[in-house]
Amino acid sequence: MGIFKKKKKSFEEEQMAKGLIKYGDEWITPAEKYRRERLGANVPVIREKETIVTKEVVKMRCKYCGTVFNIAENDKCPHCGAPP
């Protein structure tokens, strides 16, 4: 029964058996080839922009009631209304 040995497939034959096609130096699916050829030129490139927001928080304790509040958001104490 060991008379017939399977011939080892080459890399190209293995990729073709998977349904992949050679595109330049890559092995890709037919759908990917279509996307690159038909849509690649018309699809805009989306670039991400990173924005870093720095917010300075200055907290103050009210000298009348002791409530701690953000001086940048409030010009007077939100609890008792006293000026800073």
Secondary structure, 3 states (H helix, E strand, C coil): CCCCCCCCCCHHHHHHHCCCEEECCEEECHHHHHHHHHHCCCCCCCCCCCCCCCCCCCEEECCCCCCEEECCCCCCCCCCCCCC
